[in-house]
Amino acid sequence: MLLELHVRNLALIERADVEFGDGLEILTGETGAGKSIIIGSVSLALGQKAPREIIRSGAEYAYVELVFSVTEEKRAALEAMDVFPDEDGLLIISRKLLPARSVSKINDETVTAAKLRQVTGLLIDIHGQHEHQSLLHGSKHLEILDAYGKAEILPVKEKIESCYRRYRLLQEQLEEMNSDEESRRRETDFLQFEVDEIENAALKEGEEELLAEQYRRFSNGRRILESLSSAYNAVETEGLGQAIRQLGQVVAFDEALKAIEDQLYDAESILSDARHAIAAYMEEVSFDEEQLAETEKRLDLIHNLQAKYGNTIEQIFVSLEEKKTRLDQLANFDEYRRETQREYEKAQEQLEIFCGQLSELRRKAAVSLTARIRDGLIDLNFLDVQFDMEFRRMDHYTANGFDEAEFVISTNPGEPCRSLGMVASGGELSRIMLAIKTVLADSDEIPTLIFDEIDTGISGRTAQKVSEKLAIISRTHQVICITHLPQIAAMADCHFEIAKSTEGGKTKTEIRRLREEETVKELARLLGGVEITEAVLQNAREMKELASQTRLALKKREES
């Protein structure tokens, strides 16, 4: 559930802090007051793209923060995504908008937009002001159906996606095989050249490191020999024999000198070993220009091969094996093509089976879904409505199966069902989407639903029906709704007013929770327009009382 919304410096909002509760949360206000900015701020926090001008004039940044309360069930799902609510079950999602970039965080940990959408998809669902227009696109209908029947449909869709990738890969390979013989001959010649080039190099694992070390020695050979000669002379001329002889003459007079004499003997032994080691190194090692040139040439060869076939010798060997495999395929091309064709046909058969299973599950789910949507439409004052889903099979496969499907509707007795775009008006589309959202909410268990002016194009009795539907949904979900209709506003568990004012030459939008009497006045404004008379106020009180009675009746009906 969404507990709190905090907004700073967003469009007309300088500062807004809202505490939401259970049930139906209604937001109302004058046209242009910034109602949609409030819902828009939630969308921004959830990752929606933000134009630079959304930052309030004069501010360096904009900031939106959402505080959610998470159930134990949702906690388990979130923790599977490596997202951990605190011990009180709170989850904080924030987004800071700067002129050149934005930063999204979950509990102070920066996250990607993809991770943000994955997490918030479990917590909140926003139905935007014009989302019902998406019902004019058939692809949306299949998406709705799959969301409704996801428990059975999703596992089969995952199988199809995997199988489809394999199917497309084999299909592309077969298409490549249909190229002409000349192309295959050119490819064979080029691959053979590359294989010969790598094999003739006779590379060895670890060779590059050894050659690089050897090159460093050879290229600095003169300097090494000069330094070694100086070191040998220093050790030779600065021997410790004299010091040992001098100490030997007096050690008999003081036993404490014996330890110093032993140390000098040890040092003399170490220097002697060093002299022999330097001499042996100088005798055995030679640094000639020919060795340097050969080492440099070999390193250049390795680096050239790395530039063409891989960054390391190990990667070059992997590339060599791949090229040999491809050469074998080309050498046995006809057999390889037949084998690929067999694999392709097998993948196609498997894809056909999975797509058929998916189509069957969809058609089964569609019967239940359309029946429930039809019931919802009747509740929303669609009389004698028929609502169904038509399926067509595409002439090709996709990662989403082979189905095309669309909702069809008849709003008048005796008329055949037709596409929504041919029958439904904007207001009717809005009610259809509300019915769909209601059904999906029952099955999806997303705790918070937001409706941004879903009442567009409706009034009177239909508005009353919409308010009742929202009240029913709010018994099991938190519902936040922007509306301009008093019938819907009267049904609120909690009512917020969004108002615009001017202060210091700047316009700002504020939001506040209304007390009971203030709620009546706001309903009166929605009812009466410019002038609010006592009669309008009385009408508003009666509407609020009637809404309370309706909610009580709906509760009793559900419990019975």
C-alpha positions, 0 to 999 in steps of 0.5 A, a space after each residue: 500500500 502507498 503510505 506517503 508521497 513527497 514531492 519537491 520542486 516539480 512543475 507547479 509543486 514547490 512542496 507536497 507531502 501526502 499521507 494516504 490511507 486504506 480504501 478509496 482516496 479521492 483527489 479533486 480540484 479546479 481545472 488547471 490546479 495541477 491534479 494530474 501533476 500529483 499522479 504524474 509525480 508518482 509515474 515519474 518516481 516509477 521511472 517514467 521519462 521526464 522532460 527537463 522543463 518539469 523541474 520547477 522554475 528557479 530550482 536546481 532539481 526536482 524530487 519525488 519519494 514514495 513510501 510503501 507498506 509491504 505485506 509478508 507475501 510481497 516481501 518474499 517476492 521482493 527479496 527474491 529480486 534482492 530488494 529488502 524492505 525494513 523490519 517494519 515492512 517499509 519500502 522507499 522509492 525515490 527519484 531525483 531529477 537534475 537538468 542533465 540526468 536523474 537518479 532512482 533509488 530503492 531504500 537508498 540503493 541506486 537502481 536501473 529503470 528496468 529494476 525499478 519497473 520490475 519492483 514497482 510492478 508488484 506494488 502499484 498499477 496506474 491507469 492514466 487519463 488516456 490509457 483506455 485508448 490503448 483498447 483500440 489496439 488488438 495487441 493490448 487485448 492479448 496482453 490483458 488476456 495473458 495477464 488474467 490467465 498468467 498462472 497457466 499461460 506464463 509457463 507455456 509462454 516461456 517455453 515458446 520464447 525459448 523454442 522460438 529463439 532456437 527456431 529462428 536461429 535455425 531458420 536464419 542458418 538455412 537461409 544463409 545456406 541457400 547462398 550460391 556456391 561461389 560464396 561458399 567457395 570464397 568463405 572456404 578459401 578465406 577460412 582456410 587461410 585464417 586456419 593456416 595463419 594461426 596453425 603456422 604460427 605454432 603458438 604456445 600457451 604462456 608464450 607471450 609472457 615469456 617473450 615479453 620478459 625476454 624482450 625486456 632483458 634483451 633490449 636492456 642487455 648493455 645496461 644490465 651488463 654494465 650494472 653487474 660489472 660495477 656491482 662485482 667490482 664493488 663486492 670484490 674491492 670492499 671485502 670484509 677480510 681486513 675487518 675480520 683479521 683486526 677483530 681476531 686480534 682482540 676477540 680473546 680479550 672480550 667474549 662479547 666481541 665473538 658475536 660480532 666476529 661471527 656476523 662478519 664471517 656470515 657477511 663475508 660468506 654472503 658477499 662471496 656467494 654474491 660474487 660467484 652468482 654475478 660472475 656466473 650470470 655474466 659468463 652464461 648470458 649474452 645479449 646480442 642484437 640478433 636475439 633481440 630482433 627475433 624476439 621482437 619479430 615473434 611478439 609482433 606476430 602474436 600481437 597481429 594474430 591477437 588483433 585479428 582473432 582474440 585478445 589472448 592466445 587462449 582466445 585465438 585457439 578458441 577462434 581456431 576451433 570455431 573456424 575448423 568447425 565451420 570448415 568441416 561444415 562447408 566441406 560436408 555442406 550437403 550433410 550439414 544442410 540436411 541435419 540443419 533442416 531436420 533440426 529446423 523441422 523438429 523445432 517447428 513441430 515443437 513450436 507448433 505444439 507449444 503455440 497450440 497449447 498456449 492458444 487453447 489456454 488463452 481461449 479457455 481463459 477468454 471465456 472466463 475473462 469476457 464473462 467477468 468483464 461483461 458482468 462488470 459492464 452491466 454494473 457500469 450501466 451497459 444494458 444488454 451488452 454482449 462482450 466477447 473475444 475473437 481469435 485468429 491464427 497468424 500465418 507465422 510464429 512469434 515469440 508470443 505464439 501464433 494468436 491474434 485476438 481482440 475484444 468485440 462488443 455489442 451495446 444494443 440488442 440484435 446487433 452483432 459484436 464488432 471491434 471496440 473502435 467501431 462501437 465504443 465512444 471515449 467514455 465507453 472505452 473508459 468504462 470498459 477499461 475500468 471493468 477490465 481493471 476490476 477483473 485484473 485487480 481481483 486476480 493480480 493482487 496489486 495492492 495499490 491502483 491509481 485511476 487518473 480521471 477514468 470518469 471522462 465522458 460519463 455522468 449521471 447514473 453511469 457515474 454513480 455505477 462507476 463510483 460503486 465499482 470503485 468502492 467495491 475495488 477499494 474493499 480489497 485494494 487501495 484505490 487513488 482516484 482523480 475525479 471531477 464528478 461529485 458522485 464518485 468524490 462522495 464515495 471517498 474514504 479520504 478526500 484531498 483537495 488540489 488547489 493552485 495559488 499565487 505567492 510572491 509572483 509565483 504560481 504553486 500547487 498544494 494538496 491537503 486532506 479535507 475534513 468532513 465539512 470541507 468535503 461537503 463544501 468541495 462536493 458542493 463546488 463540484 455540484 454547483 459551479 461558481 455560486 454555492 448556495 445553501 441548497 447546493 450544500 444540502 444537496 452535497 450533504 445528502 449525496 455524502 450520506 447516500 454514498 455512505 448508505 450505498 457503501 454499507 449496502 455493498 458491504 452487506 451484499 458482498 458478505 451475504 
